[in-house]
Amino acid sequence: MTADERAVRLGPSLSGTNLERAGDYNQRVVLQVIRRHPDITRTEIATMTNLTAPTIANITGRLFEADLIIDAGRRHGGRGQPAVRLRINPDGCFAIGLNIDRDHVTLVSLDLAGTVRSRVTRQVSFAMPEDIVAFVRDGVADIRASGKVRMDRVLGVGVALPDDLGRVSMPHRPAGYERWADVDLKALLGDAVPWSVHIDNDAAAAAIGEAQFGSGHDHASFFYILVSAGLGGGVVIDGSYYRGAGARSGEIGFLPLDGAADRVLQDVVSLSALSARLEHAGLELDTVETTQAFPAAYAQHVDGWLDEASSALVPALTAVNCLINPAAVLIGGRLPDDVLDRLASDAYRKLTVAAPNIPTIAPIHRAMLSQDAPAVGAAILPFLDRILPSDAILIKG
C-alpha cells in the first residue's frame, strides 16, 4: 500500500465499496478492538462496533483460524455461561521496520501486540545505499538466527526515511550522497528481503506508530514533532494521518526561523544543530549513543541548545495550536528521555508566556515511542496494509 492509498478517505472520494471489502474492513476493526482492549468479550465487541452477534462470531472464528487471537479464559461473576475473553496473539504475525536517516540506521522487528522483538541501530553518518543493503541483510539474518520472530509470519518490511534525503543540504554531507534522490528503495531492498516493502516519510511513520501503539490511545488528534538530523512533523486527526494535498503536511522544519529569513527552524531544532554546537566546543555527537544520558562534559552545551531550540519552537507551536487545535503536541527523536522532557516542558512554558491570548494551547509531552518511533512506525506499515483498519481498503478500485 502506498502513502497516497493510505491517505484515501471515504467521504472526499465519494467512492463506494462492496461486500468483500466491507467484510475485510469489519474483520480489521474487530482485530483492532481486541488489540486495544485485551480480555474483551464478544458481547462487548458487538456493543463497541455496532456489529451483530452472529457477525462477531463469524469474524472471531476466522481470527482464531488465522492464529491472530487467543482464548484468554472465561470471565466469571455474571449470569449465565461465563464469557470467553479474547486477546491478540502476539505471535500471530510480525513485521520489520527500517529507519534510514543521515546520522543513523535502525532495524526493528515488531509483533502483533506492538512489542519490539529485536532492535539494532548503527550510528553512521550519511550511509550510502549499498551500506543500507548490507545492514538490512545482516540484520534480517540476525533476526532469523535469534528465533524471536517466526519468519513465515512476517507480513512485510516498512521503511521510514526523510523526504528529499539526497536533496536537502546538511552539514558534512559527503559527495555522492545525492544518489539517494534517484534510488528505487523497493528495488534496492529486493535482494536483501523476501517480503513486500512499504515506504513512508519518517515523521509520518513516527506519528502513525504513536497513533497505533503509543499516545494515540489517549489522544485521537495530535501534532507530532520528530527531532532527527533534520526536523519533521506529522498531523493526526481523529486517528487518521493527514498528509495534505501534496503529501507534505507537517513540514515544520522548513518554517522560516523567526527573525532570520535565510534560515529555517531545523537549523536550530535538530540533532544537526546540537552536533554543530558540540563540535564548536570540541566535542562530538557521533561518538555517543544519543538515546542515552550525555556525558557530564556535554551538559552545558545541551542546556544551551535546549534553551535556543525551545524558544525557536514557540512561533511554530503558536501556529499549530491556532490552525490545527490538537489535543496534544508530542515530541520524539533520538535523544535521552530527560532531554525530550525538558524540550517539551520548556517549549510549553515559553509558549504560554509568549502567546497567552491564543484560543487554546495543547499540552506538550514526550511521545511514548519517542526514540525508535520512525522504525516502529515503519514496521506498522505492513500491518496497515494487511490486517489493521485503513480507510483505503473500503475504496473500490
Steps between C-alpha positions, in 0.01 A plus 500: 500500500639839403492815710234647270283192536522517878387863480176427313192597696156364419318833519706717261542216252124438466594145409291199592601161629390140468415219741846346476673823592247577773551151646877543497465839667271366772749222574780755530288713733424205726869407514585859589240505777642181649853637471409818683276333758663180628263248664197642321199274438303448180200679650715802585646500147149501353402795719815691413486441122120494446542169318258214563579208727503250208737726306734523800487121542593448133782756508655375824478147363708604198745684725544184710561296186766749391666482846462876540309479830503266798256386768601669827263302720150564619368797691306391809263691721208576269183312420495202267792338324832678577609706199820420313763773521695574184853628453736566214743219426836682501649221287220522248706709263804726489646787300841657460564873511798684355581864575758666275630841604807711442655412837383145566317195371273285719333164441229360728269201494151544643234251602124546471472626858743782421793354693843558350652152470840616378680827440830589344617853433819633352614858527642566157519835328343516154479128429502424129246267332739206492566549874127472566469179300785339695353620832155361419636169376703453820213618718248261347749213537537585869122510546471161332775352718352641822182296471300791644296541183317242291638589160211328320264746671681822408253717308753736346766764552419863564755770421496850651733771374496878461352646184764634262769299676753564225395857422492693828832658587642395837833573675775254402290339228748299289534507125279242336228507765268655243475148354216442744280729291487238223491181708209258454480365855282204414746389236797577726368278779356235271808278525536545875146414614245253363195703607303796370650843571289794622650851504406818684640826629675461838287754687183351351609152607581626849157662530326188367692287747401731784136488389496119485719395793569815702318811615234457233305299756463822702499763224305449178642824358857617552794669333823302499844662498793278403844632598750319280791610282235739367161592644174343389137511600185295463130576533259240638131597495233273647742208492595541133825642368436811291743541209385815326444558128860422408570250781728755668293606801677559829824635347573704810875485443480723193317786670708819480684565823350795683711807431731322253342460158803318358477220760235241581387341826698178455817708491445538875270216607678185381777261589708667231471829687591334829794327330626834363483656845694212654750501215568870563583405860738227387256215571341249263145372491567198283726345764217462754174307496257792475212309660700454822597760760762741370843516668540775759725702268209539258251634757547876461495476121184286501345757737588779257350308209181430698459867582544605136291215358206546737490873423517440127204260519263759650384671176448162330307364799285813504403430139438130569265580787308765307473311171461139610382513863652161591426323826875474559837572346733202526877520463721206407850445371832331566564684824500394866157502665596778740616724213174447310305564820684826555453608139126436535461676835721797406319552170159485673606744771637749247192460279262584783701814575545614139147424377267513802201622299475234230173302526654179629840353577543124478720326756842399373641161598772256405354238269463150646693350207745785503838353408432232240167641383584515126623140496202374703265706284661354190435149634132588540462577128475130400243449777291785356529347157395152605301485824436834677217741413568743216247707309681419178375142500139622477560677171403299195783480248 
